[in-house]
């Protein structure tokens, strides 16, 4: 199953005291991509972010010389940049775009932070709550007085270092690695002595088990809605036949948009007409059939998830028909190239 795949990275710097700071992405993200932004700001300030951004951490140095903050969101019509505001502080920022379908859904991001004043900013050990998985790891450093950060942690690729310039500015450094492990403890970086904030961050990849678990949770949380749909359709039609295929599976369990208006050609109503509580995005193809057959009323739900070139399938059944039986997850014998 995939590690989180970084599609692009970008620096954004403010070299003078401003209240408005634009943070650019390497490209315009696609809806469903994961956006991650790390900012370092001079002084004792708290930035204001646009709506929809979830804070992972905000860490200040002991004397409030600078602050580092990490936030994320799943892209939804975000454009190529965002703007954060502060009272009047200099800023250095780094942004990442992680491809949809390569991170756990919903996103799982955890961090451990530290602060100090020395020549060796040291991202601390981190053991994510989910344990070992295909994680993307970040080692982050933010410094006061525009320090250049060098000597990235062992086994981490140094993907950039930058500073805002001037004795009153800030600097950042960052490294990345992909590692299937339950924990990691990056080695220290190197700066000229200054106050610093450091963090180790883990982004959980989309594993086969997490994708199957997500689909299972979505379906089983809505089976009661299918039973209600049977009752509503029966009352309106003196019987019942309702069927829809609302999603198409994407590569390696990527989330795809649902279409709640989809309906059979001989039927006036769509899923949305019944107010069925179905997910707006799923990493699967779902075929949902609600019907009245010779053996009574019932429903079946068939889910298919493409993961690592294999098609995983599961069937749920609420039917009295013995031919419509539930089947737990299994791998189809024909792999997908």
N, C-alpha and C positions, 0 to 999 in steps of 0.2 A: 504494500500500500504506500501511497506517496508521502514523502516528507513535505512540509510546507515549501512551496516553490516561490522564490522571490522573483517577481517579474521586473522590478525596477527599484532604484534607490535614487534619492536626490537630496542635496544640501540646500538650505535656505539660510541666509545670514542677514542680520541687521547690524550695520556698522556704526550707527548713531542711535541715541536715545529716541525712541518712537513709542507711540501708544498702539500702533497698528502694525501687525507683522504677518506678511503673507508667507505661507508654507506651501511650496510647490511639490507636486508629484512628478515622477519621471515621465509620465504619460497620463492621459485621461483614463482613470480606472474604469473597468467594466463593472456594472452592477453585480454584486455578489463577491467581488474581490475583497480581501481584508486589507485595510489601511492601518498602518502603525506609524505614529509620530513620536519622536523623542525631542524635547526642547531643553536647552540650558539658558537660563536668564540671570542677568546680573542683579545682585541685591536681594532684598527680602520682599518678593512680589508673588502674586498669585494670578496666573493668566486666566482669562475668560475664553472659553472655547465655544464653537458653534454647537447647536443642539445635536445630540446623537452620538457624541464621543464619550466613551467609557474610560474612566481613569484606572490605570494599573498601579501607579505609584506617583507620589509627589514627595521628594526628599530635599531638605535644606541642609546646608552646612551648619556647623555648630554655632557660628557667629552670624548666620544668615547672610554670608557674603554672596552666595548664589543659590539657585534652586534648579533641580532637574525634575522633569515630569514626563511620563509616558502615558499616551492614550491610544485607543483604537476604535474603529467602527467598521461595519460591513458597508461597502460602497453602495450608495443609492442616489444616482444623479448628482454626484459630488463635483464634477468638473475636474480641472487640472490643478486646483489649489484651494486652500482654505485660509481664513484669516483669524488669528487670535489677537486679543487685546490685552495690554498691561498699562499700568499708570505711566511709566516712562523708562522702561528697562531695555538694555541691549539683549539681543537674542541670537542664538545659533540653534538650528533645527536640522533633524534628519528624518526623512520619510521613507517608508517602504510600501510597496504594493505586493501582496501575496495572492497568488492565483486562486480563484474560487475552485472549490472541490479538492483542494490540497490541504485544507486545515479543518480541524474538528468543527462540527456544526451543532449548536452555536459555538462561536470561538471560545477556546480555552487558552488563556494567557495568564501566566503567573510570574512573579518577580521577587527577588531578594535584593535589598539595597544596603548600602553602607556609605558613610561619609568620614572625612578626615582632612588632615592638612599635612602633606608630605610629598615626597617625590615618587611614591608608588601607589597610585589609586588602584584598589584591589576589589574587583567584583566578587561578592561573597558566594558561598556554596548555595545551590538551590536544589531542592527536592520537590518537584511538582506533586500536587495531591493525587494526580491520576497514575503516578508510577511510571514504569518504563513504557515508552511508545516512540514512534518516529517523530521526534521533536526537532524543531528549528530553534537554535539557541542564539541569543545576542549577548555580547559583553559590551556594556555601555559605560562611558566615562564623561562627565561634565566637569569643567574646571572654572575657577575664577581667574581673572587677569589674563584671559586669552591665551592659555597654554597650548602648545603643540603636544599632542599625545602620540607616543611611539611605543615600540615593543609590545605588539598585540599579544594576547594570551596564547600559549602554546596550543596548536591545532585549530586556532581561530584564524580565518582569513581576514586581514585588515582591509575593510572595504571603504575606508576613508577616514580622514581626520581634518578638522577645519577649525578656524577661530574667527571671531568678529574683529580682531585687531584692537590695538590700543591697550594701555595698561589697565583700563577699567572695564575691559570686555570679558567675554567668556569663550571657552573652547570646548570641543567635543571630540571624542574618538569612539570607534565602534568596531567590533569584529563579529563574524558570523560562523556558525558551523551547523552541520546536520549530524545528529547523533541519536541512535536508539539506546537510551539509557534512562535510569530512574533518577539520576542526579548528575550535576556537573559543578565543578569548582574552578573557574578560570583563574589563570595566574595573573599577577599584577601587571599593569601597564607602567609606563614611565613618563614623567613630566618634570619640569623644573618646579621646585617646591611651591605648592599653592594649595588653598582649600579645594576640595573636590567632592563629588558625589559619584558613586559607582553602582552598577546594577547588573545582575544576571537575570536574563529573561528567557522563558521557555514558551514556545508556541506549539501546541499539540497538533500533530498531523492527522489527516483523515485516514484512520485505519479501517480495515474491513469490519472489525467488530463495532467500531463507533458508528459507521454508516448504517449497518444493519440495526443497531440499537436505536438510532434516530428514526428510521423508518418504522420499526416496531412500535416505538412510543407514539408516533404520529397516528398510525393506523388504530392501535388499540385504544387510544384516547378518543376516537371518533366512532367506534362501532355502535355506541348507543345512538349516535346521530343517524346511522343507517337504519336502525330499528324504527326510529321516529319517522324517517323518510318512507318506510314501508307503510306505516299507518296513514300518513298524509296522502300518499299516492293512492292507496286503496280507497280512502274516503272520496277522493276526487274522481276516480275512474271505475269504481265497482270491481276492482281487481288490481293487478299491479304488474307493470313491466317497466323498469327504469334501468338504463345502462349508460355508463360513460367511461371513456378512457381519457383522462385529463392531463397526463404528463408523458414526456419522453425521456428515457434514461440518457444520461450524459456520461462522458468518459470518467472512469475512476470515481464515481459517486458524486460528481459535481451537482450542486443545486441547480434546478431548472424551474422556470416560472410555470405556475399552474394556469389552467384555463377553466374557470368554474362555469363558463357559459357553454362549454362543449356539450353536445347532446346528439342522440341518434337522429337520423334523417326523418324518421316518422314520428317524432315527438316534439311537442311545442316547448316543454319546460327544459331548463338546464339546471345544473347543480345549484347555482346561485338563487334560482327561484324558490328553492326549498329552504334556504338559509342553512344549508348543511355546513357544519363547522369543519371544513377541510383545510389543510395547510396551504399557504400561498406559495411556498417553495418547498420542493422535496428533492432528495438525491436519488430518485428512482422513477421507474415507470409503474403506474398504478392502474389496474383495470378493476373497476368497481361495478358489480352487477347486483341490482335489487329486483326481485322478480316474484311472480306467483306461478308455481309449477305444479305438476301432477301430485307431488308429495307435500305441497304446502308452500307457504310464504318463506322467503329466505334471502340471504345475500351471500356473495363471495367477494373477497378482495384478493387480487393477485398482485404481488409486488416483485419487481425485478430491478436489481442494482448491479451495474457494471463496475467491478472492482479488480484492478490489476489484470485485466484481460479475461476475467472469469465472470459469468453471469450468475448471481445469487438470486434464488427465487424462494418466495414463501407464499402460502395460501391460507387465508382465514375464511371460515365458513360459519354462518349462522343459520344453516339450512337443515330442514328435516329430510332432505333428499340424501340417501346414503351415497350417491355418486358425487356429492359435493362435500368432500371431507377436507378438514384442515391439514396442512402439511407444513412442518417447520422448515427453517432455512436449509437449502441444499444448493450445491453447485451443479449447474447444467453441464452435461458431458461435452458439449461443443464449446470450446473456448472462443472468445472474441479476439480477433487480431488487433 
